[in-house]
Amino acid sequence: MSDSAVNKSGKIFKVELPISVQDTLIKISSLFYFALRNIRELLKPPYEIKETLKQFYQIGYKSFSLIAVTGFIIGLTLTLQSIPTLNKFGASSLVPSMVALAIILEIGPVITALIFAGKIGSGIGAELGSMKVTEQIDAMEVSGCNPFKYLVVTRVTAATLMLPLLVILADMIALMGGYIAFSITESSSLKSYLLSSLTNIEMRDIIPATIKTFLFGFSIGVVGCFEGYNADRGTESVGIAANTAVVISSLLVILIDMLMVQVTSIIF
């Protein structure tokens, strides 16, 4: 990629970008086009309902156990670390509210999305990458099937819709973990703990936290499918596709979260 510029003497010279910068810009534009193509194919019939439901099970249900364990550990650890700190200021009664806000607004969605990216992003990248290497995708195109709609759209849709549900479940389990940790040092019933936790949470807090989980799921699904669908020939490209999918999708989760915090702070 090169461009022309004019120096002070009036001579035209070429400005060339480093190869690494060129590759990065090409990959970003290709990923953006891939996402737009996914949206376009999603709106066009026929719809792969059966395969989409199958991906709901593969992506959502089979990830629940890992997400549940992660959520429980988050709630338990965060509460145990918060109690001694707030006790120094005589504010131990604020622990449930602080933990609930931290989990629902930031820690729950982001940590769950990162775990989701590690499991689902790498799985999609490796699965589609192996299909690309073994020429199964080419065979689908030759047979008249639309592999993009069957393989990509279904997985991206499932990832987009299932991650918010997993985040909600992870938040609930994290609150239960927080209650267990809080009840070790403080005598409190589950009802009073939940009332204290949810008192300071408003809809303007929940809506942005929910919206960004859809963006997290969409970005993870798109990146995983992009890396696998465009894998190079050779068996080693499968591992590269899976690894790259995790790295890029995790980075996108952090970037989207940062942008959403700025946007919601202005809107809400």
C-alpha positions in Angstrom: 0.0 0.0 0.0 1.5 3.3 -1.1 0.4 6.9 -1.5 1.7 9.9 -3.2 2.8 13.2 -1.6 4.4 16.4 -2.7 7.5 17.8 -0.9 8.5 21.5 -0.6 10.4 21.4 -3.9 7.2 20.3 -5.7 8.5 16.8 -6.5 6.1 13.9 -6.1 7.4 11.0 -4.0 5.7 7.9 -2.7 5.0 7.2 1.0 4.9 3.4 1.7 3.6 1.9 4.9 5.6 -0.9 6.6 4.5 -4.3 5.6 3.2 -5.1 9.1 1.0 -2.0 9.0 -0.3 -2.9 5.6 -1.2 -6.5 6.8 -2.9 -5.1 9.8 -5.1 -2.7 7.8 -5.9 -5.4 5.3 -6.9 -7.8 8.0 -9.1 -5.1 9.7 -10.9 -4.3 6.5 -11.3 -8.0 5.7 -12.8 -8.6 9.1 -15.1 -5.7 8.8 -16.3 -6.9 5.4 -16.8 -10.4 6.8 -19.0 -9.0 9.6 -21.1 -7.0 7.1 -21.5 -10.1 4.9 -22.7 -12.1 7.9 -25.4 -9.5 8.6 -26.4 -9.5 4.9 -26.6 -13.3 4.7 -28.5 -13.4 8.0 -31.4 -11.4 6.5 -31.6 -13.4 3.3 -33.7 -16.6 3.2 -33.4 -19.6 3.4 -32.8 -19.7 7.1 -30.8 -22.5 8.7 -33.0 -22.9 11.7 -32.1 -26.5 12.6 -28.3 -25.8 12.4 -28.8 -22.6 14.4 -30.6 -24.5 17.2 -27.8 -27.1 17.2 -25.2 -24.3 17.6 -27.3 -22.9 20.5 -26.7 -26.2 22.2 -23.1 -26.5 21.3 -22.1 -23.0 22.1 -24.5 -22.2 25.0 -25.4 -25.3 26.9 -21.9 -26.9 26.7 -20.3 -23.7 28.0 -22.6 -23.3 31.0 -20.6 -25.5 33.4 -17.3 -23.5 32.8 -19.1 -20.2 33.0 -20.9 -21.3 36.2 -17.7 -22.3 38.0 -16.0 -19.0 36.9 -18.9 -16.9 38.1 -19.0 -18.7 41.5 -15.3 -18.1 42.0 -15.5 -14.5 41.0 -18.3 -13.8 43.5 -16.6 -15.7 46.3 -13.1 -14.2 45.7 -14.4 -10.6 45.3 -16.4 -10.7 48.4 -13.6 -12.3 50.5 -11.2 -9.6 49.3 -13.7 -6.8 49.9 -14.7 -7.6 53.5 -11.4 -6.9 55.2 -10.9 -3.6 53.3 -14.4 -2.3 54.1 -14.2 -3.4 57.7 -11.3 -1.0 58.2 -13.7 1.8 57.4 -16.7 0.3 59.3 -18.6 -0.2 56.1 -19.0 -4.0 56.0 -22.7 -3.5 55.4 -21.9 -2.1 51.9 -20.1 -5.3 50.8 -23.2 -6.9 49.1 -24.1 -3.7 47.2 -20.5 -3.1 46.1 -20.0 -6.7 45.0 -23.3 -6.7 43.1 -22.5 -3.5 41.2 -19.0 -4.7 40.3 -20.2 -8.0 39.1 -23.2 -6.8 37.1 -21.6 -3.7 35.5 -18.1 -4.9 34.7 -16.6 -8.1 36.1 -19.4 -10.5 35.2 -19.7 -9.5 31.5 -16.0 -9.0 30.8 -14.7 -12.1 32.5 -17.5 -14.3 31.1 -16.8 -12.9 27.6 -13.1 -13.6 28.0 -13.7 -17.2 29.1 -16.3 -17.5 26.3 -13.7 -16.2 23.8 -11.1 -18.8 25.0 -13.5 -21.7 24.7 -15.9 -20.8 21.8 -13.6 -18.6 19.8 -10.8 -21.1 19.7 -13.3 -24.0 19.1 -15.0 -22.2 16.1 -11.6 -21.3 14.7 -10.2 -24.8 14.9 -13.4 -26.4 13.6 -13.8 -24.2 10.5 -10.0 -24.2 10.0 -9.9 -28.0 9.9 -12.9 -28.0 7.4 -11.0 -25.5 5.3 -7.8 -27.5 5.3 -9.6 -30.8 4.4 -11.5 -28.9 1.6 -14.9 -29.6 3.1 -15.9 -26.0 2.6 -14.9 -26.2 -1.1 -17.0 -29.4 -1.4 -20.0 -27.6 0.0 -19.6 -24.8 -2.5 -19.3 -27.3 -5.4 -22.4 -29.1 -4.3 -24.5 -25.9 -4.5 -24.7 -25.3 -0.7 -24.0 -21.9 0.8 -21.2 -22.7 3.3 -21.1 -19.2 4.6 -24.7 -19.2 5.7 -24.6 -22.8 7.0 -21.3 -22.5 8.9 -20.7 -18.8 9.7 -24.1 -17.2 10.1 -25.4 -20.0 12.4 -22.4 -19.8 14.7 -22.3 -16.0 14.9 -26.0 -15.9 15.7 -25.7 -18.5 18.4 -22.7 -16.7 20.0 -24.5 -13.4 19.8 -27.6 -14.6 21.5 -26.2 -17.1 24.0 -23.5 -15.0 25.6 -26.0 -12.6 27.2 -27.8 -15.5 28.7 -24.6 -17.0 30.0 -23.6 -13.6 31.5 -27.0 -13.4 33.3 -26.5 -16.9 34.7 -22.9 -16.1 35.7 -24.0 -13.0 37.5 -26.6 -14.9 39.5 -24.2 -17.6 40.5 -21.6 -15.0 41.4 -24.1 -13.3 43.7 -24.6 -16.7 45.4 -20.9 -17.1 45.7 -20.7 -13.7 47.3 -23.5 -14.6 49.7 -21.6 -17.7 50.8 -18.4 -15.7 51.4 -20.3 -12.9 53.2 -22.2 -15.4 55.5 -18.9 -16.7 56.7 -18.1 -13.5 58.6 -21.4 -11.8 58.8 -24.7 -13.2 59.9 -27.2 -12.5 57.1 -30.1 -14.2 55.5 -30.2 -14.8 51.8 -33.2 -12.5 51.4 -31.6 -9.6 53.2 -28.3 -10.1 51.3 -30.1 -10.0 47.9 -32.1 -7.0 48.9 -29.0 -5.2 50.0 -27.2 -6.2 46.9 -29.9 -5.1 44.4 -30.9 -1.9 46.2 -28.6 0.5 44.4 -28.9 -1.2 40.9 -31.0 0.7 38.4 -32.2 0.0 34.9 -29.7 2.5 33.5 -27.0 0.3 34.9 -28.4 -3.0 33.6 -29.2 -1.9 30.0 -25.7 -0.9 29.0 -24.2 -4.0 30.6 -26.7 -6.1 28.7 -26.2 -4.4 25.3 -22.4 -4.8 25.4 -22.8 -8.6 26.0 -24.5 -8.8 22.6 -21.6 -7.0 21.0 -19.1 -9.2 22.8 -20.8 -12.4 21.5 -21.1 -11.0 18.0 -17.4 -10.0 17.9 -16.3 -13.4 19.3 -18.4 -15.3 16.8 -17.3 -13.2 13.8 -13.5 -13.4 14.7 -13.6 -17.1 15.3 -15.4 -17.8 12.0 -13.2 -15.4 10.1 -10.0 -17.0 11.2 -11.2 -20.5 10.6 -13.0 -19.7 7.3 -9.9 -18.0 5.9 -7.3 -20.5 7.3 -4.4 -21.3 5.0 -3.6 -24.7 3.7 -1.8 -27.0 6.0 -2.5 -28.6 9.3 -0.5 -26.0 11.3 -2.9 -23.3 10.1 -5.6 -24.9 12.2 -3.7 -24.1 15.4 -2.8 -20.7 14.2 -6.5 -19.9 13.4 -7.6 -21.1 16.9 -4.9 -19.1 18.7 -5.4 -15.9 16.6 -9.2 -16.1 17.2 -8.7 -16.1 20.9 -6.2 -13.2 20.9 -8.2 -10.9 18.6 -11.6 -11.7 20.1 -10.2 -11.1 23.7 -8.7 -7.8 22.5 -12.0 -6.8 20.9 -13.8 -7.5 24.2 -11.6 -5.1 26.0 -11.9 -2.4 23.3 -15.7 -2.7 23.1 -16.0 -2.5 26.9 -13.8 0.6 26.9 -15.9 2.2 24.2 -19.2 1.2 25.8 -18.2 2.8 29.1 -17.5 6.1 27.3 -20.7 6.0 25.3 -23.0 5.0 28.2 -21.4 7.6 30.5 -22.5 10.3 27.9 -26.0 8.8 27.2 -27.0 7.7 30.7 
